[in-house]
Amino acid sequence: MNRTSARWFLVAFAVIGVLTVIEGINDGFTVLNWVVVAVSVLFAGQAAWTLARDRSSRA
């Protein structure tokens, strides 16, 4: 995964996670909300890890 893709993945899943949390606060959390938040955190974390790993290998 290149840096540009990792950045877009990070942004996309961060936005999905934030919007899901806002929806959960407004309407009450369901199991599906928690699944979406967990998947968003997982994929955003993977993208952040990819960026950090790529940054450290260039130093």
C-alpha positions as CSV (number, residue, x, y, z in Angstrom):
1,M,0.0,0.0,0.0
2,N,1.5,3.3,-0.9
3,R,1.4,6.5,1.2
4,T,-1.4,8.2,-0.7
5,S,-3.7,5.2,-0.4
6,A,-2.9,4.8,3.2
7,R,-3.7,8.5,3.8
8,W,-7.1,8.1,2.0
9,F,-7.9,4.9,4.0
10,L,-7.1,6.7,7.2
11,V,-9.3,9.7,6.3
12,A,-12.2,7.6,5.1
13,F,-12.3,5.2,8.0
14,A,-11.8,8.1,10.5
15,V,-14.8,9.9,9.0
16,I,-16.9,6.7,9.0
17,G,-16.1,6.1,12.6
18,V,-16.8,9.6,13.7
19,L,-20.1,9.7,11.9
20,T,-21.1,6.3,13.3
21,V,-20.4,7.6,16.9
22,I,-22.4,10.7,16.3
23,E,-25.3,8.6,15.0
24,G,-25.0,6.3,18.0
25,I,-25.1,9.3,20.4
26,N,-28.2,10.7,18.6
27,D,-30.1,7.5,18.0
28,G,-28.7,5.1,20.6
29,F,-26.0,2.5,19.9
30,T,-26.9,-0.8,18.3
31,V,-24.7,-3.8,17.7
32,L,-24.2,-2.7,14.1
33,N,-22.9,0.6,15.2
34,W,-20.3,-1.1,17.4
35,V,-19.3,-3.4,14.6
36,V,-18.8,-0.4,12.2
37,V,-16.8,1.5,14.9
38,A,-14.6,-1.6,15.5
39,V,-14.0,-2.1,11.8
40,S,-13.3,1.6,11.3
41,V,-10.7,1.6,14.1
42,L,-9.1,-1.6,12.8
43,F,-8.7,-0.3,9.2
44,A,-7.7,3.3,10.3
45,G,-5.1,1.8,12.7
46,Q,-3.7,-0.4,9.9
47,A,-3.4,2.6,7.6
48,A,-1.8,4.7,10.3
49,W,0.6,1.8,11.0
50,T,1.5,1.6,7.3
51,L,2.2,5.3,7.2
52,A,4.3,5.2,10.4
53,R,6.3,2.1,9.1
54,D,6.9,3.8,5.7
55,R,8.0,7.0,7.4
56,S,10.5,5.1,9.7
57,S,11.9,3.1,6.8
58,R,12.8,6.3,4.9
59,A,14.6,7.9,7.8
